[in-house]
Amino acid sequence: MFRKDKWAMIVAEIIGTAILAVVVYTMVARTSFPLFAALGAGATVGLLGVAMGLDNDGVHLNPAITLAIWTQRKTETYKDIVRICAQLLGGIGAWYLLNYFLGHDIKSTAGAFDWKVFTAEAIGAGVFGFGVAAAAYQSSREKAAVLAGGSLFLGIMVASIGSAAIINPAVAVGIQSWNWAYAGGPIVGAIVGVALQGLLFAPTTTAKKKK
C-alpha cells in the first residue's frame, strides 16, 4: 500500500501537469505571441513548485525532466515510472477537460516530424533542464520554484523561434501538439541540460562545506 507521500507525488503530478497543459493551451489559443505562453507556463511551474515542492524527489510535471534527472541517478526508477505515467495521465485529463469546455475535439497542430522543431524543442528543454537541475541546490523551496519557473520561461522563449515551444511531452499530449519532434526533442535537450549543470556548475562537496 502506498504511503501518504507516494499518493501526494502521484496526485501532484497528475493535477499539476493538467493545470500546466490547460494554462499553455489557454495562452496559445488566444495569441500567437510566445511571451504570454512563456509567462503563463513559467508562473504556473513557479507557483506549483512552491505549493507542491520542486526538486529531485518532488514534483516534476514533465516526463523529459523526470528522465533527465533519472539519468543522473538522483531518483529511484520505480518512482520515475510512476511519475511519468501520472504526468501523461494529467496531459490526457487536460485534453478531455479542454474538449469538454470547448465543446469540440482539439485538432492536432503538430504536423509531420521536422528536425527544426526537434532542435528547437531540444534547446528550449535544455535551458529548462539546466535551470531545474540548479534549482535542486537552492536552500529554500521558494528559490527553487522561482529558478525553475524562470528557466521554463527562458526555454519557451528560445524554443519559440523554431517550434510551438511546448518542451514537455505530457503537455504536448494535453494540447494535441504531439509528434516525435515534440516527444523526443525535449527528452534529449533536458538530459543534456541536466547533465551540463551537474558536470560543470553543481556545487562541489568542498564548496558546500565552506558555506
C-alpha positions as CSV (number, residue, x, y, z in Angstrom):
1,M,0.0,0.0,0.0
2,F,1.3,3.4,-0.9
3,R,2.2,5.8,1.9
4,K,0.8,9.3,2.1
5,D,3.9,10.8,0.4
6,K,3.6,8.4,-2.6
7,W,0.0,9.4,-3.1
8,A,0.9,13.1,-2.8
9,M,3.5,12.6,-5.5
10,I,1.1,10.9,-7.9
11,V,-1.7,13.4,-7.3
12,A,0.7,16.4,-7.6
13,E,2.0,15.1,-11.0
14,I,-1.5,14.5,-12.4
15,I,-3.1,17.7,-11.2
16,G,0.0,19.9,-11.8
17,T,0.6,18.6,-15.3
18,A,-3.1,19.0,-16.2
19,I,-3.1,22.6,-14.9
20,L,0.0,23.4,-16.8
21,A,-1.4,22.0,-20.0
22,V,-4.6,23.9,-19.7
23,V,-2.7,27.2,-19.0
24,V,-0.5,26.6,-22.0
25,Y,-3.4,25.9,-24.3
26,T,-5.3,29.0,-22.9
27,M,-2.3,31.2,-23.8
28,V,-1.5,29.6,-27.2
29,A,-5.2,29.5,-28.4
30,R,-5.6,33.2,-27.8
31,T,-2.4,34.7,-29.1
32,S,0.5,33.7,-31.3
33,F,3.0,35.8,-29.3
34,P,5.1,33.4,-27.3
35,L,5.7,35.8,-24.4
36,F,2.3,35.2,-23.0
37,A,2.6,31.4,-23.1
38,A,6.1,31.6,-21.6
39,L,4.9,33.9,-18.8
40,G,1.8,31.7,-18.1
41,A,3.8,28.4,-18.0
42,G,6.7,29.9,-16.0
43,A,4.3,31.3,-13.4
44,T,2.4,28.1,-13.2
45,V,5.5,26.0,-12.6
46,G,6.8,28.5,-10.1
47,L,3.6,28.6,-8.1
48,L,3.1,24.9,-8.2
49,G,6.7,24.4,-7.2
50,V,6.1,26.5,-4.0
51,A,2.8,24.7,-3.3
52,M,4.0,21.1,-4.0
53,G,7.8,21.2,-3.9
54,L,10.1,21.1,-6.9
55,D,13.3,19.2,-6.6
56,N,14.9,15.8,-7.5
57,D,12.4,13.9,-5.4
58,G,9.5,16.3,-5.7
59,V,7.1,17.3,-8.4
60,H,8.5,17.4,-12.0
61,L,5.4,18.0,-14.2
62,N,7.4,17.0,-17.3
63,P,8.5,13.5,-18.5
64,A,11.6,14.9,-20.1
65,I,12.8,16.4,-16.8
66,T,12.0,13.2,-14.9
67,L,14.0,11.1,-17.4
68,A,16.9,13.6,-17.3
69,I,17.1,13.6,-13.5
70,W,16.9,9.8,-13.6
71,T,19.9,9.6,-15.9
72,Q,21.9,11.3,-13.1
73,R,20.9,8.6,-10.7
74,K,19.2,11.1,-8.4
75,T,15.9,9.2,-8.1
76,E,14.5,5.7,-7.9
77,T,13.5,4.0,-11.2
78,Y,10.1,2.8,-10.0
79,K,9.2,6.2,-8.7
80,D,10.1,7.8,-12.0
81,I,8.0,5.3,-14.0
82,V,5.0,6.2,-11.7
83,R,5.8,9.9,-12.2
84,I,5.8,9.7,-16.0
85,C,2.6,7.7,-16.0
86,A,1.0,10.3,-13.8
87,Q,2.2,13.1,-16.0
88,L,0.9,11.6,-19.1
89,L,-2.4,10.9,-17.3
90,G,-2.5,14.5,-16.4
91,G,-2.0,15.5,-20.0
92,I,-4.7,13.2,-21.2
93,G,-7.0,14.6,-18.5
94,A,-6.3,18.1,-19.7
95,W,-7.1,17.1,-23.2
96,Y,-10.6,15.7,-22.2
97,L,-11.2,18.7,-20.0
98,L,-10.4,21.2,-22.8
99,N,-12.6,19.2,-25.2
100,Y,-15.5,19.4,-22.7
101,F,-15.3,23.1,-22.1
102,L,-14.7,24.0,-25.8
103,G,-17.5,21.7,-27.0
104,H,-15.4,20.1,-29.7
105,D,-12.2,18.0,-30.1
106,I,-8.9,19.8,-30.2
107,K,-7.3,19.4,-33.6
108,S,-3.7,18.3,-33.8
109,T,-1.4,21.2,-34.7
110,A,1.9,19.3,-34.6
111,G,2.1,18.2,-38.3
112,A,4.8,15.9,-39.6
113,F,8.2,15.3,-37.9
114,D,10.5,18.2,-38.5
115,W,14.2,18.4,-37.5
116,K,13.9,22.1,-37.0
117,V,11.1,21.6,-34.5
118,F,13.1,18.8,-32.8
119,T,16.1,21.0,-32.4
120,A,14.2,24.0,-31.1
121,E,12.4,21.8,-28.6
122,A,15.7,20.2,-27.5
123,I,17.4,23.6,-27.0
124,G,14.4,25.0,-25.1
125,A,14.2,21.9,-22.9
126,G,18.0,22.1,-22.3
127,V,17.6,25.6,-20.9
128,F,14.8,24.4,-18.7
129,G,16.6,21.3,-17.6
130,F,19.7,23.3,-16.7
131,G,17.6,25.6,-14.5
132,V,15.7,22.7,-12.8
133,A,19.0,21.0,-12.0
134,A,20.3,24.2,-10.5
135,A,17.1,24.6,-8.5
136,A,17.8,21.3,-6.7
137,Y,20.7,23.0,-4.9
138,Q,18.7,26.0,-3.7
139,S,18.3,26.4,0.1
140,S,14.5,27.0,0.0
141,R,11.5,25.8,-1.9
142,E,10.7,29.3,-2.9
143,K,14.1,30.0,-4.5
144,A,13.9,26.6,-6.3
145,A,10.5,27.3,-7.7
146,V,11.4,30.8,-8.9
147,L,14.5,29.4,-10.7
148,A,12.6,26.6,-12.3
149,G,9.7,28.9,-13.4
150,G,12.2,31.4,-14.8
151,S,14.1,28.7,-16.6
152,L,10.9,27.4,-18.2
153,F,10.1,31.0,-19.3
154,L,13.5,31.3,-21.0
155,G,13.3,27.8,-22.5
156,I,9.9,28.5,-24.1
157,M,11.1,31.9,-25.5
158,V,14.2,30.2,-27.0
159,A,12.2,27.3,-28.5
160,S,9.5,29.5,-29.9
161,I,11.9,30.6,-32.7
162,G,11.5,27.2,-34.4
163,S,8.6,25.3,-32.8
164,A,5.4,25.7,-30.8
165,A,7.6,25.8,-27.7
166,I,5.9,23.1,-25.7
167,I,9.1,21.5,-24.4
168,N,7.0,19.0,-22.4
169,P,5.8,15.7,-23.9
170,A,2.9,15.4,-21.5
171,V,1.7,18.9,-22.2
172,A,2.0,18.2,-25.9
173,V,-0.4,15.3,-25.4
174,G,-2.8,17.6,-23.5
175,I,-3.0,20.3,-26.1
176,Q,-2.7,18.0,-29.1
177,S,0.7,19.2,-30.3
178,W,2.2,15.8,-30.5
179,N,4.7,14.1,-32.8
180,W,8.1,12.6,-32.4
181,A,9.8,16.0,-32.5
182,Y,7.7,17.2,-29.6
183,A,8.3,13.9,-27.7
184,G,12.0,13.3,-28.4
185,G,13.3,16.8,-28.6
186,P,12.5,17.8,-25.0
187,I,13.9,14.5,-23.7
188,V,17.3,14.9,-25.5
189,G,17.5,18.5,-24.5
190,A,16.6,18.0,-20.9
191,I,19.1,15.2,-20.5
192,V,21.9,17.4,-21.9
193,G,20.9,20.4,-19.8
194,V,20.7,18.5,-16.5
195,A,24.0,16.7,-17.2
196,L,25.7,20.0,-18.1
197,Q,24.6,21.6,-14.8
198,G,25.7,18.5,-12.9
199,L,29.1,18.2,-14.5
200,L,30.2,21.8,-14.6
201,F,28.2,24.0,-12.4
202,A,26.8,22.0,-9.4
203,P,28.4,22.8,-6.1
204,T,31.2,20.5,-5.0
205,T,31.4,18.8,-1.6
206,T,34.2,21.2,-0.6
207,A,32.1,24.3,-1.7
208,K,29.2,23.0,0.3
209,K,31.3,22.7,3.4
210,K,32.7,26.2,3.1
211,K,29.1,27.5,3.0
